[in-house]
């Protein structure tokens, strides 16, 4: 085990030395990978900020439960007991029919018309706030409440939630599409880089294989090179987006003062940053493995 770890440590040190011995080529490769990663990363950061802002500032959707006109008081108490125990309900408010009529008189200019009515046409009702604001959850609650005894109608305005979900879904698809295309570009760049390196070291590789070097042994330094290149490219992409956000936040701060609002875009969280590094290193390793395996197969023909 110690010998295996020592071999990998020596291989990693040799790979770092190779990167530093060709600084210009290494910087260009890392820069290309960083720029390729920065574009989908920037879209992802903007999408995450827009999603958080939309969720925070969007109006809270409410469900309005209207009881039957002839529903007894016991029915209202039973529904209130159900709402109190329901796990998907954040809070609720009971509105008696008399209070609803008084509110209608106060909020409209139809006080004379309402006063001429022989009876109160409004039913008792509940205004319910759900814990989750997604359209699917709200519509599920609406269908559930409709089946309760004593409930005549359940009103829900979920159009805004559907529009928001559709827009965010489209944004996620765009980010995934860009990430897939540029991931292919990262693999291609690493593939060509490793291929050129193996061609320049072809004689050394042939000699090493003649004295007993195995394919995994020959391939190992190139895999480290691909993974390190991808990891450094992720750091460059992260830095590009960070710098762009700094510049943009300076402009947004001035704009927010004009509208008396705090406008600021946040960067990647630590888990997202670690995921980016792992993703880039894995793609670099994959490109190096494909290239090294193909070149070794050509040597054995």
C-alpha positions in Angstrom: 0.0 0.0 0.0 2.8 2.4 0.9 4.6 1.6 -2.4 1.3 2.3 -4.3 0.8 5.6 -2.6 4.5 6.5 -3.2 4.1 5.8 -6.9 1.1 8.0 -7.2 2.7 10.8 -5.2 5.8 10.7 -7.5 3.5 10.7 -10.5 1.6 13.7 -9.2 4.8 15.6 -8.5 6.1 14.8 -12.0 2.9 16.0 -13.5 3.1 19.3 -11.6 6.7 19.6 -12.9 5.5 19.1 -16.4 2.9 21.8 -16.0 5.5 24.3 -14.7 8.1 23.4 -17.4 5.7 24.5 -20.1 4.0 27.5 -18.5 2.7 29.1 -21.7 1.1 25.9 -23.1 -0.3 25.0 -19.7 -1.8 28.5 -19.3 -3.4 28.4 -22.7 -4.9 25.0 -22.1 -6.2 26.0 -18.6 -7.5 29.3 -20.0 -9.4 27.6 -22.8 -11.0 25.2 -20.3 -11.8 28.0 -17.8 -13.5 30.1 -20.5 -15.5 27.0 -21.6 -16.7 26.4 -18.1 -17.3 30.1 -17.3 -20.2 30.4 -19.7 -22.6 27.7 -18.3 -21.4 28.6 -14.8 -22.4 32.2 -15.3 -25.8 31.1 -16.6 -26.2 28.8 -13.6 -25.3 31.5 -11.1 -27.7 34.0 -12.7 -30.5 31.4 -12.8 -30.0 30.5 -9.2 -30.2 34.2 -8.2 -33.3 34.8 -10.3 -35.0 31.8 -8.8 -34.2 32.9 -5.3 -35.3 36.4 -5.9 -38.5 35.3 -7.6 -39.4 32.9 -4.8 -38.7 35.6 -2.2 -40.6 38.4 -3.8 -43.5 36.6 -5.5 -46.9 37.0 -3.9 -47.8 34.1 -1.6 -50.4 32.0 -3.3 -53.5 31.4 -1.2 -56.3 28.9 -1.4 -59.8 30.2 -0.7 -62.3 27.6 0.7 -65.9 28.6 0.3 -68.4 26.6 2.4 -71.9 25.8 1.3 -74.5 28.5 2.0 -76.5 26.2 4.3 -73.5 24.6 5.9 -73.9 24.5 9.7 -71.4 25.9 12.2 -70.3 22.3 13.0 -69.1 21.9 9.4 -66.9 25.0 9.7 -65.4 23.7 13.0 -64.7 20.3 11.4 -62.9 22.0 8.5 -60.9 24.1 10.9 -59.8 21.1 12.8 -58.7 19.4 9.6 -56.7 22.5 8.5 -55.0 22.7 11.9 -53.7 19.1 11.6 -52.8 19.3 8.0 -49.0 19.0 7.4 -49.0 21.0 4.2 -50.7 24.1 5.7 -48.6 26.9 7.0 -51.5 29.0 8.3 -55.1 29.7 7.8 -57.7 32.3 8.6 -61.5 31.9 9.0 -63.7 34.6 7.5 -67.3 34.5 8.7 -70.0 35.4 6.1 -71.0 38.6 8.0 -67.4 39.8 8.1 -67.0 39.0 4.4 -70.1 41.1 3.6 -68.8 44.0 5.7 -65.4 43.8 3.9 -67.2 43.8 0.6 -69.1 47.0 1.6 -65.9 48.7 2.7 -63.9 47.8 -0.4 -66.4 48.6 -3.1 -68.8 51.4 -3.9 -71.8 49.1 -3.8 -72.9 49.7 -0.2 -76.4 50.8 -1.2 -76.8 47.7 -3.5 -75.6 45.4 -0.8 -77.9 47.0 1.8 -80.9 46.3 -0.4 -80.3 42.6 -0.4 -82.8 40.5 1.5 -80.1 38.0 2.7 -76.4 37.7 2.9 -75.3 35.8 -0.3 -71.8 35.2 0.9 -70.7 31.9 2.5 -68.3 31.3 5.3 -64.8 30.7 4.1 -61.2 30.0 5.0 -58.0 31.6 3.5 -55.2 29.1 3.5 -51.4 29.5 3.0 -49.5 26.4 2.0 -46.0 25.5 3.1 -44.9 24.9 -0.5 -45.7 27.3 -3.3 -45.1 25.0 -6.3 -48.1 24.7 -8.8 -48.3 20.9 -8.4 -48.5 21.1 -4.6 -51.1 23.9 -4.7 -53.3 22.1 -7.2 -53.1 18.9 -5.2 -54.3 20.7 -2.1 -57.1 22.3 -4.1 -58.3 18.9 -5.3 -58.1 17.5 -1.7 -60.1 20.4 -0.2 -62.8 20.1 -2.8 -63.6 16.6 -1.5 -64.1 17.7 2.1 -67.7 17.7 3.3 -69.3 21.2 3.5 -66.9 22.7 0.9 -68.7 24.2 -2.1 -65.8 25.7 -4.0 -62.0 26.1 -3.7 -60.4 29.0 -5.6 -56.7 29.0 -6.5 -54.7 31.3 -8.7 -51.7 29.2 -9.7 -51.0 30.8 -13.1 -48.1 32.8 -11.8 -46.6 29.7 -10.2 -46.9 27.8 -13.5 -45.3 30.6 -15.4 -42.4 30.8 -13.0 -41.8 27.1 -13.0 -41.9 27.0 -16.8 -39.4 29.9 -17.1 -37.1 28.3 -14.6 -37.4 24.9 -16.3 -36.4 26.5 -19.6 -33.5 28.2 -18.0 -32.3 24.9 -16.5 -32.5 23.2 -19.9 -30.4 26.0 -21.5 -27.8 25.6 -18.7 -27.7 21.8 -19.2 -27.4 22.1 -22.9 -24.5 24.6 -22.7 -22.8 22.4 -20.0 -23.1 19.4 -22.2 -21.7 21.1 -25.3 -18.8 22.7 -23.4 -18.1 19.5 -21.5 -17.5 17.9 -24.9 -15.2 20.7 -25.8 -13.3 20.2 -22.5 -12.8 16.5 -23.2 -11.8 17.3 -26.8 -9.2 19.8 -25.7 -7.7 17.4 -23.1 -7.8 14.6 -25.7 -5.7 16.5 -28.2 -3.3 17.8 -25.6 -2.6 14.4 -24.3 -2.3 13.0 -27.8 0.4 15.6 -28.7 2.3 14.9 -25.5 2.3 11.1 -26.2 3.4 11.7 -29.7 6.4 13.7 -28.5 7.2 11.1 -25.9 6.6 8.1 -28.2 10.2 6.9 -28.0 10.2 7.0 -24.2 6.9 5.1 -24.0 8.2 2.4 -26.4 11.4 2.0 -24.3 9.4 1.9 -21.1 7.1 -0.8 -22.5 10.1 -2.9 -23.7 11.4 -3.1 -20.1 8.1 -4.2 -18.7 6.0 -1.0 -18.1 2.3 -1.8 -18.1 -0.4 0.3 -19.8 -1.8 1.6 -16.5 1.7 2.7 -15.5 2.3 4.5 -18.7 -1.2 6.1 -18.7 -1.1 7.3 -15.1 0.9 10.6 -15.5 -1.3 11.6 -18.4 -4.4 10.9 -16.3 -3.1 13.1 -13.6 -2.2 15.8 -16.2 -5.8 15.8 -17.5 -7.4 15.9 -14.1 -5.2 18.7 -12.9 -5.8 20.7 -16.1 -9.5 20.3 -15.6 -9.3 21.3 -11.9 -7.2 24.4 -12.7 -9.6 25.2 -15.5 -12.5 25.1 -13.0 -10.6 27.5 -10.8 -10.1 29.9 -13.7 -13.8 29.6 -14.7 -14.8 30.2 -11.0 -12.5 33.3 -11.0 -14.0 34.7 -14.2 -17.5 34.4 -12.9 -16.4 35.9 -9.5 -14.8 38.9 -11.2 -17.9 39.4 -13.4 -20.2 39.3 -10.4 -18.0 41.9 -8.6 -18.3 44.3 -11.5 -22.0 43.6 -11.9 -22.8 44.0 -8.2 -21.1 47.4 -8.3 -23.5 48.5 -11.0 -26.5 46.9 -9.3 -25.7 48.7 -6.1 -26.1 52.0 -7.8 -29.3 50.9 -9.5 -30.7 49.6 -6.3 -30.2 53.0 -4.6 -32.4 54.6 -7.3 -35.2 52.1 -6.6 -34.6 51.9 -2.8 -33.9 48.2 -3.1 -30.9 45.9 -2.4 -29.8 44.3 -5.6 -26.9 41.8 -5.3 -25.9 38.6 -7.1 -24.4 35.8 -4.9 -21.7 33.4 -6.2 -21.6 29.7 -6.0 -22.0 28.0 -2.6 -19.3 25.7 -1.3 -21.1 22.5 -2.3 -21.6 23.9 -5.8 -18.0 25.0 -6.0 -16.8 21.5 -5.0 -19.2 19.9 -7.6 -17.7 22.2 -10.3 -14.1 21.1 -9.4 -15.1 17.5 -9.3 -17.0 17.8 -12.6 -14.1 19.5 -14.4 -11.4 17.2 -13.0 -13.5 14.1 -14.1 -13.9 15.5 -17.6 -10.2 16.2 -17.8 -9.4 12.7 -16.6 -11.9 11.2 -19.1 -10.3 13.0 -22.0 -6.8 12.0 -21.0 -7.9 8.3 -20.5 -9.5 8.2 -24.0 -6.5 9.8 -25.6 -3.9 7.7 -23.7 -5.8 4.4 -24.3 -6.1 5.1 -28.0 -2.4 6.0 -28.4 -1.3 2.9 -26.5 -3.5 0.7 -28.6 -1.9 2.2 -31.7 1.6 1.5 -30.3 0.6 -2.2 -29.8 -0.6 -2.7 -33.4 
